[in-house]
Amino acid sequence: MSAAVVVTGTGTGVGKTIVTAALAAVALAAGLRVAVLKPAQTGIGPDEPGDADVVAALVPGITVRELARYPDPLAPATAARRAGRPPVTPEAAAGAARALAGEHDLVLVEGAGGLLVRFDDDGGTLADVARSLGAPVVVVAAAGLGTLNHSCLTVQALHARGLACAGVVVGEWPDTPDLAAECNLADLPATTGVPLLGALPAGLGTAPPDRFRTVACHTLGPSPLGRWQDAGS
């Protein structure tokens, strides 16, 4: 299987961390050794739980690693500059993922914001991390109106860079979906040209680990990354 999979979003607040945790839970349930890497965490203080901590709490038994955090809720490059700290370069992120891959079957790399948010002032992005690793990318999207355009733009940006998209996951499926959300279940794969891997229910991040694993496995299935896993096994 692919040693690394990159998780990005169509923007902020679409559920990337919960989707990353869900993919980790499914892989762990399949008996794989799983690591989750968060290269750059922004918008929280030094003693606050970050995205990696959220994943660790939801999926006990995996390895999590965070490379750097910056207090301002901004793009990593801007947040690092404002904090007077070195940015996390795509090379550093890819190197950390490779190191984790040496001891794990699957490394999930969760980005910050969307695909082309800058890691550093040289213009490095999560797309560069995926290219360096030769990793497929999972796109996390919102459920409702506007998500078709955002999802298509992200998938097209991946393909324009020669990167593979493993599929789209809706990060927060509402309890009472509106018409746009319902239609998007069929329209997302039709318009993006990549599979819809599943739609995780809103509020799943508050579930205890056992319940989280059960829902993740039921929603995403036993092998949500499909042919990416088969190709490397």
Buried (B, 14 or more C-beta within 10 A) or exposed (E): BBBBBBBBBBBBEBBBBBBBBBBBBBBBBBEBBBBBBBBBBBBBEEEEEBBBBBBBBBBEEBBBBBBBBBBBEBBBBBBBBEBEEEBBBBBBBBBBBBBBBEEBBBBBBBBBBBBBBBBBEEEBBBBBBBBBBEBBBBBBBBBBEEBBEBBBBBBEBBBEBEBBBBBBBBBBBBEEBEEBBEBBBEBBBEBBEBBBBBBBBBEBBEBEBEEBBEBBBEBBEEBBBBBBBEEEE
